[in-house]
Amino acid sequence: MSQTPTPEIVEALLPEVAELIVTALNLDVAPAEIEADAPLFGDGLGLDSIDVLEIALVISKRYGFQLKSDNEDNIRIFSSLRALTAHIASQRTK
């Protein structure tokens, strides 16, 4: 099920995905402090490839679809909280 989510749907889902990331990775940051358009890697939230695997597992359980490690779009999908949330909104089955 792939559909283009509206900006309103993405905005509404942002806090939920931020909470999911913080909880899954036991981050010492409040979900509301994660900037929607800041990078998840490097200078932004500072995630690494192991963190992405953890997030992908939690997303698959929570939203009913899998993020594949060989997906060419992973760099774009995990570029920011907003990009990840938009992808979830377009793919979710739950």
PyMOL Python script that loads the backbone (N, CA, C, O; Angstrom):
from pymol import cmd

cmd.read_pdbstr("""\
ATOM      1  N   MET A   1       0.851  -1.181   0.000  1.00  0.00           N
ATOM      2  CA  MET A   1       0.000   0.000   0.000  1.00  0.00           C
ATOM      3  C   MET A   1       0.891   1.236   0.000  1.00  0.00           C
ATOM      4  O   MET A   1       1.409   1.637   1.042  1.00  0.00           O
ATOM      5  N   SER A   2       1.060   1.819  -1.142  1.00  0.00           N
ATOM      6  CA  SER A   2       1.894   3.010  -1.240  1.00  0.00           C
ATOM      7  C   SER A   2       1.048   4.171  -1.724  1.00  0.00           C
ATOM      8  O   SER A   2       0.468   4.134  -2.809  1.00  0.00           O
ATOM      9  N   GLN A   3       0.991   5.191  -0.904  1.00  0.00           N
ATOM     10  CA  GLN A   3       0.211   6.371  -1.259  1.00  0.00           C
ATOM     11  C   GLN A   3       0.976   7.598  -0.808  1.00  0.00           C
ATOM     12  O   GLN A   3       1.793   7.531   0.109  1.00  0.00           O
ATOM     13  N   THR A   4       0.708   8.712  -1.453  1.00  0.00           N
ATOM     14  CA  THR A   4       1.379   9.937  -1.067  1.00  0.00           C
ATOM     15  C   THR A   4       0.589  10.565   0.084  1.00  0.00           C
ATOM     16  O   THR A   4      -0.569  10.949  -0.085  1.00  0.00           O
ATOM     17  N   PRO A   5       1.226  10.667   1.255  1.00  0.00           N
ATOM     18  CA  PRO A   5       0.513  11.230   2.412  1.00  0.00           C
ATOM     19  C   PRO A   5       0.418  12.750   2.311  1.00  0.00           C
ATOM     20  O   PRO A   5       1.293  13.403   1.741  1.00  0.00           O
ATOM     21  N   THR A   6      -0.633  13.289   2.860  1.00  0.00           N
ATOM     22  CA  THR A   6      -0.768  14.743   2.884  1.00  0.00           C
ATOM     23  C   THR A   6       0.180  15.313   3.937  1.00  0.00           C
ATOM     24  O   THR A   6       0.555  14.612   4.877  1.00  0.00           O
ATOM     25  N   PRO A   7       0.565  16.574   3.787  1.00  0.00           N
ATOM     26  CA  PRO A   7       1.418  17.197   4.811  1.00  0.00           C
ATOM     27  C   PRO A   7       0.785  17.148   6.206  1.00  0.00           C
ATOM     28  O   PRO A   7       1.497  17.047   7.205  1.00  0.00           O
ATOM     29  N   GLU A   8      -0.536  17.218   6.276  1.00  0.00           N
ATOM     30  CA  GLU A   8      -1.225  17.170   7.562  1.00  0.00           C
ATOM     31  C   GLU A   8      -1.058  15.806   8.230  1.00  0.00           C
ATOM     32  O   GLU A   8      -0.870  15.720   9.443  1.00  0.00           O
ATOM     33  N   ILE A   9      -1.126  14.747   7.433  1.00  0.00           N
ATOM     34  CA  ILE A   9      -0.943  13.393   7.977  1.00  0.00           C
ATOM     35  C   ILE A   9       0.473  13.236   8.511  1.00  0.00           C
ATOM     36  O   ILE A   9       0.677  12.686   9.593  1.00  0.00           O
ATOM     37  N   VAL A  10       1.452  13.721   7.748  1.00  0.00           N
ATOM     38  CA  VAL A  10       2.846  13.632   8.169  1.00  0.00           C
ATOM     39  C   VAL A  10       3.055  14.421   9.460  1.00  0.00           C
ATOM     40  O   VAL A  10       3.678  13.923  10.398  1.00  0.00           O
ATOM     41  N   GLU A  11       2.538  15.645   9.513  1.00  0.00           N
ATOM     42  CA  GLU A  11       2.671  16.481  10.722  1.00  0.00           C
ATOM     43  C   GLU A  11       2.068  15.793  11.935  1.00  0.00           C
ATOM     44  O   GLU A  11       2.644  15.832  13.022  1.00  0.00           O
ATOM     45  N   ALA A  12       0.918  15.165  11.758  1.00  0.00           N
ATOM     46  CA  ALA A  12       0.245  14.501  12.872  1.00  0.00           C
ATOM     47  C   ALA A  12       1.028  13.278  13.353  1.00  0.00           C
ATOM     48  O   ALA A  12       0.966  12.927  14.531  1.00  0.00           O
ATOM     49  N   LEU A  13       1.757  12.634  12.454  1.00  0.00           N
ATOM     50  CA  LEU A  13       2.496  11.420  12.789  1.00  0.00           C
ATOM     51  C   LEU A  13       3.897  11.704  13.341  1.00  0.00           C
ATOM     52  O   LEU A  13       4.497  10.831  13.968  1.00  0.00           O
ATOM     53  N   LEU A  14       4.423  12.906  13.117  1.00  0.00           N
ATOM     54  CA  LEU A  14       5.783  13.247  13.556  1.00  0.00           C
ATOM     55  C   LEU A  14       6.043  12.960  15.038  1.00  0.00           C
ATOM     56  O   LEU A  14       7.042  12.314  15.353  1.00  0.00           O
ATOM     57  N   PRO A  15       5.188  13.410  15.956  1.00  0.00           N
ATOM     58  CA  PRO A  15       5.466  13.154  17.385  1.00  0.00           C
ATOM     59  C   PRO A  15       5.510  11.665  17.721  1.00  0.00           C
ATOM     60  O   PRO A  15       6.309  11.237  18.554  1.00  0.00           O
ATOM     61  N   GLU A  16       4.661  10.889  17.081  1.00  0.00           N
ATOM     62  CA  GLU A  16       4.623   9.446  17.330  1.00  0.00           C
ATOM     63  C   GLU A  16       5.929   8.782  16.875  1.00  0.00           C
ATOM     64  O   GLU A  16       6.476   7.938  17.585  1.00  0.00           O
ATOM     65  N   VAL A  17       6.421   9.157  15.707  1.00  0.00           N
ATOM     66  CA  VAL A  17       7.662   8.572  15.186  1.00  0.00           C
ATOM     67  C   VAL A  17       8.859   9.041  16.016  1.00  0.00           C
ATOM     68  O   VAL A  17       9.774   8.261  16.279  1.00  0.00           O
ATOM     69  N   ALA A  18       8.856  10.301  16.428  1.00  0.00           N
ATOM     70  CA  ALA A  18       9.929  10.804  17.289  1.00  0.00           C
ATOM     71  C   ALA A  18       9.966  10.027  18.597  1.00  0.00           C
ATOM     72  O   ALA A  18      11.043   9.652  19.061  1.00  0.00           O
ATOM     73  N   GLU A  19       8.817   9.782  19.191  1.00  0.00           N
ATOM     74  CA  GLU A  19       8.726   8.992  20.423  1.00  0.00           C
ATOM     75  C   GLU A  19       9.237   7.581  20.190  1.00  0.00           C
ATOM     76  O   GLU A  19       9.943   7.027  21.033  1.00  0.00           O
ATOM     77  N   LEU A  20       8.888   7.001  19.059  1.00  0.00           N
ATOM     78  CA  LEU A  20       9.337   5.651  18.712  1.00  0.00           C
ATOM     79  C   LEU A  20      10.858   5.577  18.644  1.00  0.00           C
ATOM     80  O   LEU A  20      11.461   4.633  19.155  1.00  0.00           O
ATOM     81  N   ILE A  21      11.481   6.574  18.012  1.00  0.00           N
ATOM     82  CA  ILE A  21      12.945   6.615  17.884  1.00  0.00           C
ATOM     83  C   ILE A  21      13.594   6.758  19.260  1.00  0.00           C
ATOM     84  O   ILE A  21      14.532   6.028  19.582  1.00  0.00           O
ATOM     85  N   VAL A  22      13.105   7.686  20.063  1.00  0.00           N
ATOM     86  CA  VAL A  22      13.672   7.920  21.395  1.00  0.00           C
ATOM     87  C   VAL A  22      13.559   6.674  22.253  1.00  0.00           C
ATOM     88  O   VAL A  22      14.515   6.293  22.928  1.00  0.00           O
ATOM     89  N   THR A  23      12.396   6.036  22.231  1.00  0.00           N
ATOM     90  CA  THR A  23      12.168   4.837  23.040  1.00  0.00           C
ATOM     91  C   THR A  23      13.019   3.662  22.548  1.00  0.00           C
ATOM     92  O   THR A  23      13.654   2.977  23.350  1.00  0.00           O
ATOM     93  N   ALA A  24      13.033   3.430  21.242  1.00  0.00           N
ATOM     94  CA  ALA A  24      13.762   2.290  20.673  1.00  0.00           C
ATOM     95  C   ALA A  24      15.258   2.378  20.941  1.00  0.00           C
ATOM     96  O   ALA A  24      15.916   1.363  21.165  1.00  0.00           O
ATOM     97  N   LEU A  25      15.797   3.609  20.916  1.00  0.00           N
ATOM     98  CA  LEU A  25      17.242   3.789  21.062  1.00  0.00           C
ATOM     99  C   LEU A  25      17.652   4.265  22.453  1.00  0.00           C
ATOM    100  O   LEU A  25      18.833   4.504  22.705  1.00  0.00           O
ATOM    101  N   ASN A  26      16.678   4.404  23.359  1.00  0.00           N
ATOM    102  CA  ASN A  26      16.957   4.913  24.706  1.00  0.00           C
ATOM    103  C   ASN A  26      17.757   6.215  24.654  1.00  0.00           C
ATOM    104  O   ASN A  26      18.740   6.380  25.378  1.00  0.00           O
ATOM    105  N   LEU A  27      17.333   7.123  23.805  1.00  0.00           N
ATOM    106  CA  LEU A  27      18.036   8.392  23.641  1.00  0.00           C
ATOM    107  C   LEU A  27      17.777   9.301  24.836  1.00  0.00           C
ATOM    108  O   LEU A  27      16.710   9.266  25.450  1.00  0.00           O
ATOM    109  N   ASP A  28      18.768  10.103  25.144  1.00  0.00           N
ATOM    110  CA  ASP A  28      18.668  11.051  26.243  1.00  0.00           C
ATOM    111  C   ASP A  28      18.220  12.411  25.702  1.00  0.00           C
ATOM    112  O   ASP A  28      18.866  13.433  25.933  1.00  0.00           O
ATOM    113  N   VAL A  29      17.114  12.398  24.987  1.00  0.00           N
ATOM    114  CA  VAL A  29      16.554  13.612  24.396  1.00  0.00           C
ATOM    115  C   VAL A  29      15.032  13.448  24.374  1.00  0.00           C
ATOM    116  O   VAL A  29      14.523  12.344  24.183  1.00  0.00           O
ATOM    117  N   ALA A  30      14.325  14.534  24.567  1.00  0.00           N
ATOM    118  CA  ALA A  30      12.868  14.485  24.505  1.00  0.00           C
ATOM    119  C   ALA A  30      12.431  14.399  23.045  1.00  0.00           C
ATOM    120  O   ALA A  30      13.026  15.056  22.191  1.00  0.00           O
ATOM    121  N   PRO A  31      11.409  13.605  22.741  1.00  0.00           N
ATOM    122  CA  PRO A  31      10.950  13.495  21.355  1.00  0.00           C
ATOM    123  C   PRO A  31      10.657  14.850  20.707  1.00  0.00           C
ATOM    124  O   PRO A  31      10.920  15.043  19.520  1.00  0.00           O
ATOM    125  N   ALA A  32      10.117  15.779  21.482  1.00  0.00           N
ATOM    126  CA  ALA A  32       9.787  17.098  20.942  1.00  0.00           C
ATOM    127  C   ALA A  32      11.024  17.912  20.555  1.00  0.00           C
ATOM    128  O   ALA A  32      10.923  18.885  19.809  1.00  0.00           O
ATOM    129  N   GLU A  33      12.193  17.508  21.066  1.00  0.00           N
ATOM    130  CA  GLU A  33      13.430  18.223  20.759  1.00  0.00           C
ATOM    131  C   GLU A  33      14.046  17.793  19.430  1.00  0.00           C
ATOM    132  O   GLU A  33      14.972  18.440  18.940  1.00  0.00           O
ATOM    133  N   ILE A  34      13.543  16.716  18.848  1.00  0.00           N
ATOM    134  CA  ILE A  34      14.066  16.259  17.563  1.00  0.00           C
ATOM    135  C   ILE A  34      13.469  17.143  16.473  1.00  0.00           C
ATOM    136  O   ILE A  34      12.255  17.160  16.269  1.00  0.00           O
ATOM    137  N   GLU A  35      14.325  17.868  15.785  1.00  0.00           N
ATOM    138  CA  GLU A  35      13.851  18.749  14.716  1.00  0.00           C
ATOM    139  C   GLU A  35      13.433  17.905  13.518  1.00  0.00           C
ATOM    140  O   GLU A  35      14.157  17.006  13.091  1.00  0.00           O
ATOM    141  N   ALA A  36      12.264  18.207  12.989  1.00  0.00           N
ATOM    142  CA  ALA A  36      11.682  17.398  11.911  1.00  0.00           C
ATOM    143  C   ALA A  36      12.558  17.335  10.669  1.00  0.00           C
ATOM    144  O   ALA A  36      12.590  16.313   9.984  1.00  0.00           O
ATOM    145  N   ASP A  37      13.273  18.426  10.370  1.00  0.00           N
ATOM    146  CA  ASP A  37      14.058  18.463   9.139  1.00  0.00           C
ATOM    147  C   ASP A  37      15.562  18.345   9.367  1.00  0.00           C
ATOM    148  O   ASP A  37      16.336  18.428   8.413  1.00  0.00           O
ATOM    149  N   ALA A  38      15.986  18.155  10.607  1.00  0.00           N
ATOM    150  CA  ALA A  38      17.413  17.997  10.908  1.00  0.00           C
ATOM    151  C   ALA A  38      17.860  16.593  10.500  1.00  0.00           C
ATOM    152  O   ALA A  38      17.065  15.655  10.547  1.00  0.00           O
ATOM    153  N   PRO A  39      19.110  16.441  10.105  1.00  0.00           N
ATOM    154  CA  PRO A  39      19.605  15.109   9.731  1.00  0.00           C
ATOM    155  C   PRO A  39      19.541  14.142  10.917  1.00  0.00           C
ATOM    156  O   PRO A  39      19.771  14.529  12.062  1.00  0.00           O
ATOM    157  N   LEU A  40      19.227  12.890  10.622  1.00  0.00           N
ATOM    158  CA  LEU A  40      19.232  11.875  11.669  1.00  0.00           C
ATOM    159  C   LEU A  40      20.648  11.376  11.924  1.00  0.00           C
ATOM    160  O   LEU A  40      20.958  10.894  13.014  1.00  0.00           O
ATOM    161  N   PHE A  41      21.509  11.493  10.908  1.00  0.00           N
ATOM    162  CA  PHE A  41      22.907  11.039  11.024  1.00  0.00           C
ATOM    163  C   PHE A  41      23.830  12.221  11.213  1.00  0.00           C
ATOM    164  O   PHE A  41      23.448  13.363  10.960  1.00  0.00           O
ATOM    165  N   GLY A  42      25.049  11.949  11.658  1.00  0.00           N
ATOM    166  CA  GLY A  42      26.085  12.984  11.725  1.00  0.00           C
ATOM    167  C   GLY A  42      25.741  14.114  12.664  1.00  0.00           C
ATOM    168  O   GLY A  42      25.442  13.890  13.837  1.00  0.00           O
ATOM    169  N   ASP A  43      25.782  15.339  12.143  1.00  0.00           N
ATOM    170  CA  ASP A  43      25.593  16.539  12.959  1.00  0.00           C
ATOM    171  C   ASP A  43      24.202  16.665  13.560  1.00  0.00           C
ATOM    172  O   ASP A  43      24.019  17.385  14.541  1.00  0.00           O
ATOM    173  N   GLY A  44      23.235  15.988  12.998  1.00  0.00           N
ATOM    174  CA  GLY A  44      21.875  16.084  13.518  1.00  0.00           C
ATOM    175  C   GLY A  44      21.710  15.284  14.790  1.00  0.00           C
ATOM    176  O   GLY A  44      22.274  15.630  15.828  1.00  0.00           O
ATOM    177  N   LEU A  45      20.942  14.219  14.712  1.00  0.00           N
ATOM    178  CA  LEU A  45      20.677  13.381  15.879  1.00  0.00           C
ATOM    179  C   LEU A  45      21.858  12.459  16.189  1.00  0.00           C
ATOM    180  O   LEU A  45      21.958  11.925  17.293  1.00  0.00           O
ATOM    181  N   GLY A  46      22.737  12.276  15.225  1.00  0.00           N
ATOM    182  CA  GLY A  46      23.953  11.493  15.457  1.00  0.00           C
ATOM    183  C   GLY A  46      23.770   9.980  15.420  1.00  0.00           C
ATOM    184  O   GLY A  46      24.524   9.250  16.063  1.00  0.00           O
ATOM    185  N   LEU A  47      22.787   9.509  14.684  1.00  0.00           N
ATOM    186  CA  LEU A  47      22.555   8.076  14.606  1.00  0.00           C
ATOM    187  C   LEU A  47      23.607   7.394  13.736  1.00  0.00           C
ATOM    188  O   LEU A  47      24.263   8.032  12.913  1.00  0.00           O
ATOM    189  N   ASP A  48      23.754   6.081  13.936  1.00  0.00           N
ATOM    190  CA  ASP A  48      24.661   5.300  13.095  1.00  0.00           C
ATOM    191  C   ASP A  48      23.884   4.135  12.474  1.00  0.00           C
ATOM    192  O   ASP A  48      22.674   4.015  12.667  1.00  0.00           O
ATOM    193  N   SER A  49      24.581   3.293  11.738  1.00  0.00           N
ATOM    194  CA  SER A  49      23.906   2.218  10.998  1.00  0.00           C
ATOM    195  C   SER A  49      23.223   1.204  11.933  1.00  0.00           C
ATOM    196  O   SER A  49      22.185   0.646  11.578  1.00  0.00           O
ATOM    197  N   ILE A  50      23.781   0.966  13.089  1.00  0.00           N
ATOM    198  CA  ILE A  50      23.149   0.050  14.054  1.00  0.00           C
ATOM    199  C   ILE A  50      21.828   0.644  14.546  1.00  0.00           C
ATOM    200  O   ILE A  50      20.838  -0.070  14.702  1.00  0.00           O
ATOM    201  N   ASP A  51      21.823   1.954  14.788  1.00  0.00           N
ATOM    202  CA  ASP A  51      20.595   2.636  15.207  1.00  0.00           C
ATOM    203  C   ASP A  51      19.508   2.485  14.147  1.00  0.00           C
ATOM    204  O   ASP A  51      18.341   2.267  14.473  1.00  0.00           O
ATOM    205  N   VAL A  52      19.895   2.603  12.877  1.00  0.00           N
ATOM    206  CA  VAL A  52      18.930   2.476  11.786  1.00  0.00           C
ATOM    207  C   VAL A  52      18.318   1.081  11.774  1.00  0.00           C
ATOM    208  O   VAL A  52      17.117   0.931  11.551  1.00  0.00           O
ATOM    209  N   LEU A  53      19.134   0.066  12.012  1.00  0.00           N
ATOM    210  CA  LEU A  53      18.609  -1.300  12.066  1.00  0.00           C
ATOM    211  C   LEU A  53      17.581  -1.443  13.189  1.00  0.00           C
ATOM    212  O   LEU A  53      16.536  -2.068  13.011  1.00  0.00           O
ATOM    213  N   GLU A  54      17.886  -0.862  14.335  1.00  0.00           N
ATOM    214  CA  GLU A  54      16.948  -0.905  15.473  1.00  0.00           C
ATOM    215  C   GLU A  54      15.639  -0.202  15.121  1.00  0.00           C
ATOM    216  O   GLU A  54      14.553  -0.717  15.389  1.00  0.00           O
ATOM    217  N   ILE A  55      15.757   0.972  14.522  1.00  0.00           N
ATOM    218  CA  ILE A  55      14.560   1.731  14.147  1.00  0.00           C
ATOM    219  C   ILE A  55      13.746   0.955  13.118  1.00  0.00           C
ATOM    220  O   ILE A  55      12.522   0.882  13.224  1.00  0.00           O
ATOM    221  N   ALA A  56      14.411   0.378  12.130  1.00  0.00           N
ATOM    222  CA  ALA A  56      13.716  -0.375  11.084  1.00  0.00           C
ATOM    223  C   ALA A  56      12.926  -1.541  11.680  1.00  0.00           C
ATOM    224  O   ALA A  56      11.809  -1.820  11.246  1.00  0.00           O
ATOM    225  N   LEU A  57      13.502  -2.217  12.668  1.00  0.00           N
ATOM    226  CA  LEU A  57      12.825  -3.337  13.316  1.00  0.00           C
ATOM    227  C   LEU A  57      11.571  -2.867  14.053  1.00  0.00           C
ATOM    228  O   LEU A  57      10.508  -3.476  13.938  1.00  0.00           O
ATOM    229  N   VAL A  58      11.704  -1.799  14.796  1.00  0.00           N
ATOM    230  CA  VAL A  58      10.561  -1.263  15.549  1.00  0.00           C
ATOM    231  C   VAL A  58       9.472  -0.768  14.592  1.00  0.00           C
ATOM    232  O   VAL A  58       8.285  -0.972  14.845  1.00  0.00           O
ATOM    233  N   ILE A  59       9.871  -0.126  13.506  1.00  0.00           N
ATOM    234  CA  ILE A  59       8.896   0.359  12.525  1.00  0.00           C
ATOM    235  C   ILE A  59       8.135  -0.804  11.905  1.00  0.00           C
ATOM    236  O   ILE A  59       6.918  -0.731  11.735  1.00  0.00           O
ATOM    237  N   SER A  60       8.848  -1.880  11.565  1.00  0.00           N
ATOM    238  CA  SER A  60       8.171  -3.020  10.944  1.00  0.00           C
ATOM    239  C   SER A  60       7.141  -3.634  11.895  1.00  0.00           C
ATOM    240  O   SER A  60       6.058  -4.035  11.468  1.00  0.00           O
ATOM    241  N   LYS A  61       7.480  -3.707  13.173  1.00  0.00           N
ATOM    242  CA  LYS A  61       6.530  -4.255  14.150  1.00  0.00           C
ATOM    243  C   LYS A  61       5.341  -3.326  14.359  1.00  0.00           C
ATOM    244  O   LYS A  61       4.200  -3.777  14.459  1.00  0.00           O
ATOM    245  N   ARG A  62       5.614  -2.039  14.423  1.00  0.00           N
ATOM    246  CA  ARG A  62       4.574  -1.061  14.754  1.00  0.00           C
ATOM    247  C   ARG A  62       3.646  -0.752  13.583  1.00  0.00           C
ATOM    248  O   ARG A  62       2.437  -0.609  13.765  1.00  0.00           O
ATOM    249  N   TYR A  63       4.220  -0.646  12.366  1.00  0.00           N
ATOM    250  CA  TYR A  63       3.438  -0.163  11.225  1.00  0.00           C
ATOM    251  C   TYR A  63       3.164  -1.202  10.150  1.00  0.00           C
ATOM    252  O   TYR A  63       2.484  -0.906   9.168  1.00  0.00           O
ATOM    253  N   GLY A  64       3.687  -2.423  10.319  1.00  0.00           N
ATOM    254  CA  GLY A  64       3.300  -3.514   9.431  1.00  0.00           C
ATOM    255  C   GLY A  64       3.963  -3.559   8.069  1.00  0.00           C
ATOM    256  O   GLY A  64       3.404  -4.138   7.139  1.00  0.00           O
ATOM    257  N   PHE A  65       5.128  -2.971   7.925  1.00  0.00           N
ATOM    258  CA  PHE A  65       5.878  -3.096   6.665  1.00  0.00           C
ATOM    259  C   PHE A  65       7.358  -3.110   6.990  1.00  0.00           C
ATOM    260  O   PHE A  65       7.773  -2.637   8.048  1.00  0.00           O
ATOM    261  N   GLN A  66       8.162  -3.658   6.073  1.00  0.00           N
ATOM    262  CA  GLN A  66       9.584  -3.767   6.333  1.00  0.00           C
ATOM    263  C   GLN A  66      10.389  -2.745   5.554  1.00  0.00           C
ATOM    264  O   GLN A  66      10.106  -2.444   4.395  1.00  0.00           O
ATOM    265  N   LEU A  67      11.396  -2.223   6.226  1.00  0.00           N
ATOM    266  CA  LEU A  67      12.392  -1.373   5.571  1.00  0.00           C
ATOM    267  C   LEU A  67      13.565  -2.282   5.241  1.00  0.00           C
ATOM    268  O   LEU A  67      14.191  -2.845   6.139  1.00  0.00           O
ATOM    269  N   LYS A  68      13.858  -2.423   3.979  1.00  0.00           N
ATOM    270  CA  LYS A  68      14.919  -3.338   3.544  1.00  0.00           C
ATOM    271  C   LYS A  68      16.265  -2.634   3.523  1.00  0.00           C
ATOM    272  O   LYS A  68      16.363  -1.475   3.120  1.00  0.00           O
ATOM    273  N   SER A  69      17.304  -3.340   3.960  1.00  0.00           N
ATOM    274  CA  SER A  69      18.638  -2.741   4.019  1.00  0.00           C
ATOM    275  C   SER A  69      19.207  -2.450   2.637  1.00  0.00           C
ATOM    276  O   SER A  69      20.089  -1.602   2.502  1.00  0.00           O
ATOM    277  N   ASP A  70      18.719  -3.136   1.611  1.00  0.00           N
ATOM    278  CA  ASP A  70      19.237  -2.916   0.262  1.00  0.00           C
ATOM    279  C   ASP A  70      18.409  -1.916  -0.550  1.00  0.00           C
ATOM    280  O   ASP A  70      18.622  -1.767  -1.753  1.00  0.00           O
ATOM    281  N   ASN A  71      17.484  -1.243   0.094  1.00  0.00           N
ATOM    282  CA  ASN A  71      16.648  -0.260  -0.593  1.00  0.00           C
ATOM    283  C   ASN A  71      17.495   0.962  -0.972  1.00  0.00           C
ATOM    284  O   ASN A  71      18.126   1.579  -0.114  1.00  0.00           O
ATOM    285  N   GLU A  72      17.498   1.300  -2.258  1.00  0.00           N
ATOM    286  CA  GLU A  72      18.276   2.441  -2.743  1.00  0.00           C
ATOM    287  C   GLU A  72      17.839   3.759  -2.121  1.00  0.00           C
ATOM    288  O   GLU A  72      18.618   4.710  -2.063  1.00  0.00           O
ATOM    289  N   ASP A  73      16.603   3.817  -1.658  1.00  0.00           N
ATOM    290  CA  ASP A  73      16.050   5.050  -1.098  1.00  0.00           C
ATOM    291  C   ASP A  73      16.341   5.243   0.387  1.00  0.00           C
ATOM    292  O   ASP A  73      15.903   6.240   0.962  1.00  0.00           O
ATOM    293  N   ASN A  74      17.063   4.329   1.026  1.00  0.00           N
ATOM    294  CA  ASN A  74      17.291   4.430   2.467  1.00  0.00           C
ATOM    295  C   ASN A  74      17.966   5.735   2.876  1.00  0.00           C
ATOM    296  O   ASN A  74      17.641   6.291   3.925  1.00  0.00           O
ATOM    297  N   ILE A  75      18.883   6.223   2.080  1.00  0.00           N
ATOM    298  CA  ILE A  75      19.546   7.489   2.428  1.00  0.00           C
ATOM    299  C   ILE A  75      18.514   8.606   2.487  1.00  0.00           C
ATOM    300  O   ILE A  75      18.554   9.448   3.384  1.00  0.00           O
ATOM    301  N   ARG A  76      17.594   8.612   1.536  1.00  0.00           N
ATOM    302  CA  ARG A  76      16.537   9.631   1.531  1.00  0.00           C
ATOM    303  C   ARG A  76      15.544   9.370   2.663  1.00  0.00           C
ATOM    304  O   ARG A  76      15.145  10.298   3.367  1.00  0.00           O
ATOM    305  N   ILE A  77      15.144   8.109   2.838  1.00  0.00           N
ATOM    306  CA  ILE A  77      14.147   7.758   3.850  1.00  0.00           C
ATOM    307  C   ILE A  77      14.620   8.147   5.244  1.00  0.00           C
ATOM    308  O   ILE A  77      13.846   8.683   6.036  1.00  0.00           O
ATOM    309  N   PHE A  78      15.895   7.880   5.547  1.00  0.00           N
ATOM    310  CA  PHE A  78      16.428   8.154   6.880  1.00  0.00           C
ATOM    311  C   PHE A  78      17.161   9.491   6.962  1.00  0.00           C
ATOM    312  O   PHE A  78      17.942   9.714   7.887  1.00  0.00           O
ATOM    313  N   SER A  79      16.915  10.378   6.003  1.00  0.00           N
ATOM    314  CA  SER A  79      17.622  11.664   6.006  1.00  0.00           C
ATOM    315  C   SER A  79      17.154  12.593   7.122  1.00  0.00           C
ATOM    316  O   SER A  79      17.936  13.402   7.622  1.00  0.00           O
ATOM    317  N   SER A  80      15.895  12.484   7.512  1.00  0.00           N
ATOM    318  CA  SER A  80      15.361  13.338   8.581  1.00  0.00           C
ATOM    319  C   SER A  80      14.130  12.667   9.186  1.00  0.00           C
ATOM    320  O   SER A  80      13.592  11.708   8.633  1.00  0.00           O
ATOM    321  N   LEU A  81      13.707  13.180  10.308  1.00  0.00           N
ATOM    322  CA  LEU A  81      12.486  12.675  10.936  1.00  0.00           C
ATOM    323  C   LEU A  81      11.295  12.851  10.003  1.00  0.00           C
ATOM    324  O   LEU A  81      10.452  11.961   9.901  1.00  0.00           O
ATOM    325  N   ARG A  82      11.220  13.986   9.327  1.00  0.00           N
ATOM    326  CA  ARG A  82      10.102  14.249   8.413  1.00  0.00           C
ATOM    327  C   ARG A  82      10.112  13.256   7.245  1.00  0.00           C
ATOM    328  O   ARG A  82       9.059  12.740   6.868  1.00  0.00           O
ATOM    329  N   ALA A  83      11.288  12.985   6.670  1.00  0.00           N
ATOM    330  CA  ALA A  83      11.380  12.043   5.547  1.00  0.00           C
ATOM    331  C   ALA A  83      10.981  10.632   5.988  1.00  0.00           C
ATOM    332  O   ALA A  83      10.260   9.934   5.274  1.00  0.00           O
ATOM    333  N   LEU A  84      11.449  10.222   7.155  1.00  0.00           N
ATOM    334  CA  LEU A  84      11.105   8.904   7.671  1.00  0.00           C
ATOM    335  C   LEU A  84       9.606   8.809   7.948  1.00  0.00           C
ATOM    336  O   LEU A  84       8.970   7.807   7.619  1.00  0.00           O
ATOM    337  N   THR A  85       9.053   9.843   8.547  1.00  0.00           N
ATOM    338  CA  THR A  85       7.625   9.867   8.864  1.00  0.00           C
ATOM    339  C   THR A  85       6.778   9.833   7.598  1.00  0.00           C
ATOM    340  O   THR A  85       5.766   9.134   7.550  1.00  0.00           O
ATOM    341  N   ALA A  86       7.176  10.572   6.587  1.00  0.00           N
ATOM    342  CA  ALA A  86       6.442  10.567   5.310  1.00  0.00           C
ATOM    343  C   ALA A  86       6.477   9.174   4.682  1.00  0.00           C
ATOM    344  O   ALA A  86       5.476   8.715   4.132  1.00  0.00           O
ATOM    345  N   HIS A  87       7.615   8.509   4.763  1.00  0.00           N
ATOM    346  CA  HIS A  87       7.723   7.156   4.221  1.00  0.00           C
ATOM    347  C   HIS A  87       6.802   6.202   4.993  1.00  0.00           C
ATOM    348  O   HIS A  87       6.090   5.394   4.398  1.00  0.00           O
ATOM    349  N   ILE A  88       6.829   6.309   6.311  1.00  0.00           N
ATOM    350  CA  ILE A  88       5.949   5.466   7.128  1.00  0.00           C
ATOM    351  C   ILE A  88       4.484   5.715   6.760  1.00  0.00           C
ATOM    352  O   ILE A  88       3.714   4.770   6.590  1.00  0.00           O
ATOM    353  N   ALA A  89       4.111   6.965   6.642  1.00  0.00           N
ATOM    354  CA  ALA A  89       2.725   7.319   6.323  1.00  0.00           C
ATOM    355  C   ALA A  89       2.302   6.744   4.963  1.00  0.00           C
ATOM    356  O   ALA A  89       1.140   6.386   4.772  1.00  0.00           O
ATOM    357  N   SER A  90       3.236   6.661   4.037  1.00  0.00           N
ATOM    358  CA  SER A  90       2.899   6.157   2.704  1.00  0.00           C
ATOM    359  C   SER A  90       2.879   4.636   2.618  1.00  0.00           C
ATOM    360  O   SER A  90       2.283   4.079   1.696  1.00  0.00           O
ATOM    361  N   GLN A  91       3.523   3.956   3.568  1.00  0.00           N
ATOM    362  CA  GLN A  91       3.677   2.505   3.502  1.00  0.00           C
ATOM    363  C   GLN A  91       2.918   1.723   4.561  1.00  0.00           C
ATOM    364  O   GLN A  91       2.705   0.522   4.399  1.00  0.00           O
ATOM    365  N   ARG A  92       2.518   2.355   5.608  1.00  0.00           N
ATOM    366  CA  ARG A  92       1.971   1.642   6.766  1.00  0.00           C
ATOM    367  C   ARG A  92       0.728   0.839   6.421  1.00  0.00           C
ATOM    368  O   ARG A  92      -0.089   1.242   5.592  1.00  0.00           O
ATOM    369  N   THR A  93       0.607  -0.301   7.076  1.00  0.00           N
ATOM    370  CA  THR A  93      -0.563  -1.146   6.921  1.00  0.00           C
ATOM    371  C   THR A  93      -1.353  -1.214   8.228  1.00  0.00           C
ATOM    372  O   THR A  93      -2.476  -1.717   8.260  1.00  0.00           O
ATOM    373  N   LYS A  94      -0.753  -0.701   9.303  1.00  0.00           N
ATOM    374  CA  LYS A  94      -1.416  -0.708  10.620  1.00  0.00           C
ATOM    375  C   LYS A  94      -1.682   0.706  11.066  1.00  0.00           C
ATOM    376  O   LYS A  94      -2.233   0.919  12.147  1.00  0.00           O
TER     377      LYS A  94
END
""", "prot")
cmd.dss("prot")
cmd.show_as("cartoon", "prot")
cmd.util.cbc("prot")
cmd.orient("prot")
